């Protein structure tokens, strides 16, 4: 079992308007035991139109949940219609921002170079990047998982100091497992997450690599959370559909706590 504090992140994608988001956050916090937050960090990555409402709720009611965003541009301002500035997110007390999610890469054409710029911009604005990496089913079947994943990591973190690398999060999310109901076995997920940590060790040093929290994402649910969190190099989960149901997500968080495995 890893000694790093688990980080469980709910990625709501394009789901729940701001009224629904408020209700979901309230119910989730109610369902979670107060002492769970001493063992697990929990972030909610809501749609952009929900951020201000959820931020106001978290701040006014002093909730222990941490506000996250799903994406940002790398520029502070400019002629980028439809994009969101990292400076704006910082002002809204966003603490974690996903960078390079597979859906952004596959659907919207984000490149490794763009992800690298976003990582730098997120950290410049005192937020934590959750840097995503993962392979397609075809790449997996061709035995290219490690080359694809480790190449994405190397590109995303190029130019980052050891201190900056230690402060960020990496999320391994096999594309073939996202929203399909398929999940890598805990052992398979551990093998890739271990390879990621070894790559970080080569890029930086032992202490830096040991400090980075590595999440697994890909059809994570309450029923498989404990087994995944029991792996040495898996320090959390990037959760999609299961995070939309506060009952399911609350169980998942509790099963991810160190004392549950």
C-alpha positions as CSV (number, residue, x, y, z in Angstrom):
1,X,0.0,0.0,0.0
2,X,1.4,3.4,-1.0
3,X,2.0,5.9,1.8
4,X,0.9,8.9,-0.3
5,X,-2.5,10.2,0.7
6,X,-5.0,9.0,-1.9
7,X,-6.6,11.6,-4.3
8,X,-10.0,10.7,-5.6
9,X,-11.2,13.0,-8.3
10,X,-14.7,13.1,-9.7
11,X,-14.8,14.2,-13.3
12,X,-18.4,15.2,-14.2
13,X,-17.6,15.9,-17.8
14,X,-20.5,17.6,-19.6
15,X,-23.1,16.6,-17.0
16,X,-25.1,18.3,-14.2
17,X,-26.2,22.0,-14.4
18,X,-25.4,24.3,-11.6
19,X,-28.6,23.5,-9.6
20,X,-27.9,19.8,-9.9
21,X,-24.2,20.3,-9.1
22,X,-25.1,22.1,-5.8
23,X,-27.5,19.3,-4.8
24,X,-24.9,16.6,-5.7
25,X,-22.1,18.3,-3.7
26,X,-24.3,18.8,-0.7
27,X,-25.4,15.1,-0.7
28,X,-21.9,13.8,-1.3
29,X,-20.5,15.8,1.6
30,X,-23.3,14.7,3.8
31,X,-22.7,11.0,3.0
32,X,-19.0,11.2,3.7
33,X,-17.8,10.7,7.3
34,X,-16.0,13.8,8.6
35,X,-12.8,11.9,9.4
36,X,-12.6,10.5,5.8
37,X,-11.0,13.7,4.7
38,X,-8.0,13.1,7.0
39,X,-7.3,10.0,5.0
40,X,-8.4,10.9,1.4
41,X,-8.4,14.1,-0.6
42,X,-11.6,14.4,-2.7
43,X,-11.9,16.8,-5.7
44,X,-14.9,17.5,-7.9
45,X,-14.2,18.6,-11.4
46,X,-17.4,20.3,-12.5
47,X,-18.5,21.9,-15.8
48,X,-17.4,25.5,-16.2
49,X,-20.9,26.9,-15.7
50,X,-21.1,25.2,-12.3
51,X,-17.8,26.4,-10.9
52,X,-18.9,29.6,-9.3
53,X,-21.9,28.0,-7.7
54,X,-19.9,25.1,-6.3
55,X,-17.1,27.4,-5.1
56,X,-19.6,29.6,-3.2
57,X,-21.1,26.5,-1.6
58,X,-17.8,25.0,-0.6
59,X,-16.6,28.3,0.8
60,X,-19.7,29.4,2.6
61,X,-20.4,26.0,4.2
62,X,-16.7,25.2,4.8
63,X,-17.0,21.9,3.0
64,X,-14.0,19.6,2.9
65,X,-14.4,18.9,-0.8
66,X,-11.8,20.4,-3.2
67,X,-12.9,22.3,-6.3
68,X,-11.4,21.2,-9.6
69,X,-11.7,22.1,-13.3
70,X,-11.7,19.8,-16.3
71,X,-9.6,21.9,-18.7
72,X,-8.1,25.3,-19.4
73,X,-6.2,27.2,-22.0
74,X,-2.5,28.0,-21.5
75,X,-2.8,31.8,-22.1
76,X,-4.1,34.2,-19.4
77,X,-6.2,36.2,-22.0
78,X,-6.6,36.8,-25.7
79,X,-8.7,36.0,-28.8
80,X,-9.5,32.4,-27.8
81,X,-13.2,32.2,-28.2
82,X,-14.8,29.5,-26.0
83,X,-11.6,28.8,-24.0
84,X,-11.1,29.5,-20.2
85,X,-8.1,31.2,-18.7
86,X,-6.1,29.6,-15.9
87,X,-6.1,33.0,-14.3
88,X,-9.9,32.9,-14.1
89,X,-9.9,29.5,-12.5
90,X,-7.3,30.6,-9.9
91,X,-9.6,33.5,-8.9
92,X,-12.4,31.0,-8.3
93,X,-10.3,29.0,-5.8
94,X,-9.9,26.1,-8.2
95,X,-7.1,23.9,-6.8
96,X,-6.8,21.0,-9.4
97,X,-7.1,21.1,-13.2
98,X,-7.2,18.1,-15.5
99,X,-4.7,18.4,-18.4
100,X,-4.6,16.2,-21.4
101,X,-7.7,14.0,-20.7
102,X,-8.1,11.4,-23.4
103,X,-11.4,12.9,-24.5
104,X,-9.6,16.3,-25.0
105,X,-6.9,14.5,-27.0
106,X,-9.0,12.2,-29.0
107,X,-12.1,14.4,-29.7
108,X,-10.6,17.9,-29.6
109,X,-7.2,17.3,-31.0
110,X,-5.0,18.3,-28.0
111,X,-1.4,17.5,-28.7
112,X,1.4,16.7,-26.3
113,X,2.8,20.2,-26.9
114,X,-0.5,21.8,-25.9
115,X,-0.7,19.6,-22.8
116,X,2.8,20.7,-21.8
117,X,1.8,24.4,-22.1
118,X,-1.3,23.8,-20.0
119,X,0.7,22.0,-17.3
120,X,3.1,25.0,-17.1
121,X,0.2,27.5,-17.0
122,X,-1.7,25.6,-14.3
123,X,1.3,25.6,-12.0
124,X,2.1,29.2,-12.8
125,X,-1.3,30.0,-11.3
126,X,-0.8,28.0,-8.1
127,X,-3.0,25.1,-9.1
128,X,-2.2,21.4,-9.4
129,X,-2.3,19.7,-12.8
130,X,-3.7,16.2,-13.1
131,X,-1.7,15.1,-16.1
132,X,-3.5,12.4,-18.1
133,X,-2.0,9.6,-20.2
134,X,-3.3,6.4,-21.7
135,X,-3.4,4.1,-24.7
136,X,-6.0,3.0,-27.1
137,X,-7.2,-0.6,-27.4
138,X,-5.2,-1.0,-30.7
139,X,-2.1,0.3,-29.0
140,X,-2.6,-2.1,-26.1
141,X,-3.1,-5.1,-28.4
142,X,0.1,-4.1,-30.3
143,X,2.1,-4.1,-27.1
144,X,2.6,-0.3,-27.3
145,X,1.1,0.7,-23.9
146,X,4.4,1.7,-22.2
147,X,5.8,3.5,-25.2
148,X,2.6,5.5,-25.7
149,X,2.1,6.3,-22.0
150,X,5.7,7.1,-21.1
151,X,6.1,9.2,-24.2
152,X,3.1,11.3,-23.1
153,X,4.6,11.7,-19.7
154,X,7.9,12.8,-21.0
155,X,6.3,15.4,-23.4
156,X,3.9,16.8,-20.8
157,X,6.6,17.3,-18.1
158,X,9.4,18.6,-20.3
159,X,10.9,21.7,-18.8
160,X,9.4,21.2,-15.3
161,X,11.7,21.3,-12.4
162,X,11.9,18.4,-9.9
163,X,9.9,20.5,-7.4
164,X,7.2,21.2,-10.0
165,X,7.0,17.5,-10.9
166,X,6.7,16.5,-7.3
167,X,3.7,18.8,-6.9
168,X,1.6,17.5,-9.7
169,X,-0.6,14.4,-10.2
170,X,-0.4,11.9,-13.0
171,X,-3.5,10.0,-14.1
172,X,-3.2,6.8,-16.1
173,X,-6.5,6.3,-17.9
174,X,-6.5,3.6,-20.6
175,X,-8.7,4.9,-23.3
176,X,-10.2,1.5,-24.0
177,X,-11.6,1.4,-20.4
178,X,-13.2,4.8,-20.3
179,X,-17.0,4.6,-20.2
180,X,-16.9,1.0,-21.6
181,X,-17.4,-0.8,-18.4
182,X,-14.1,-2.5,-19.0
183,X,-11.4,-2.0,-16.4
184,X,-7.8,-3.0,-16.3
185,X,-7.1,-5.6,-13.7
186,X,-5.5,-4.1,-10.6
187,X,-2.3,-6.0,-11.5
188,X,-2.3,-4.6,-15.0
189,X,-3.0,-1.1,-13.8
190,X,-0.2,-1.4,-11.2
191,X,2.3,-2.5,-13.9
192,X,1.6,0.7,-15.9
193,X,1.6,3.0,-12.9
194,X,4.9,1.4,-11.7
195,X,6.4,2.1,-15.2
196,X,5.2,5.7,-14.9
197,X,6.9,6.0,-11.5
198,X,10.1,4.5,-12.9
199,X,10.0,7.0,-15.8
200,X,9.6,9.8,-13.4
201,X,12.5,8.5,-11.4
202,X,14.7,8.6,-14.6
203,X,13.5,12.1,-15.5
204,X,14.0,13.5,-11.9
205,X,15.2,11.5,-8.9
206,X,13.9,9.0,-6.3
207,X,12.4,11.6,-3.9
208,X,10.6,13.4,-6.7
209,X,9.2,10.2,-8.2
210,X,8.1,9.0,-4.8
211,X,6.2,12.2,-4.1
212,X,4.1,12.1,-7.2
213,X,0.5,10.8,-6.8
214,X,-0.5,8.5,-9.6
215,X,-4.2,8.0,-10.2
216,X,-5.9,5.2,-12.2
217,X,-9.0,6.2,-14.3
218,X,-11.2,3.9,-16.4
219,X,-14.6,2.6,-15.1
220,X,-13.6,2.9,-11.5
221,X,-16.4,2.0,-9.2
222,X,-16.9,1.3,-5.5
223,X,-16.6,-2.5,-6.1
224,X,-13.1,-2.2,-7.5
225,X,-11.8,0.8,-5.7
226,X,-10.2,-1.0,-2.7
227,X,-8.4,-3.5,-4.9
228,X,-7.0,-0.7,-7.1
229,X,-6.0,1.4,-4.1
230,X,-4.2,-1.5,-2.6
231,X,-1.6,-1.4,-5.3
232,X,1.8,0.1,-4.4
233,X,1.9,2.7,-7.2
234,X,-1.8,3.6,-7.4
235,X,-2.5,6.6,-5.2
236,X,-6.0,7.5,-6.2
237,X,-8.6,7.5,-9.0
238,X,-9.9,9.8,-11.7
239,X,-13.6,8.8,-11.7
240,X,-16.1,9.5,-14.4
241,X,-19.6,8.1,-14.4
242,X,-19.5,6.8,-10.8
243,X,-18.8,10.3,-9.5
244,X,-22.2,11.6,-10.8
245,X,-24.0,9.4,-8.2
246,X,-23.3,10.7,-4.7
247,X,-24.1,7.4,-3.1
248,X,-21.8,5.4,-5.3
249,X,-19.1,8.1,-5.2
250,X,-19.2,8.3,-1.4
251,X,-18.8,4.5,-1.1
252,X,-15.9,4.6,-3.6
253,X,-14.2,7.3,-1.6
254,X,-14.6,5.3,1.6
255,X,-13.3,2.1,0.0
256,X,-10.2,4.1,-1.1
257,X,-9.2,5.1,2.4
258,X,-6.0,3.4,3.6
259,X,-7.7,1.7,6.5
260,X,-10.2,0.0,4.2
261,X,-7.6,-2.1,2.4
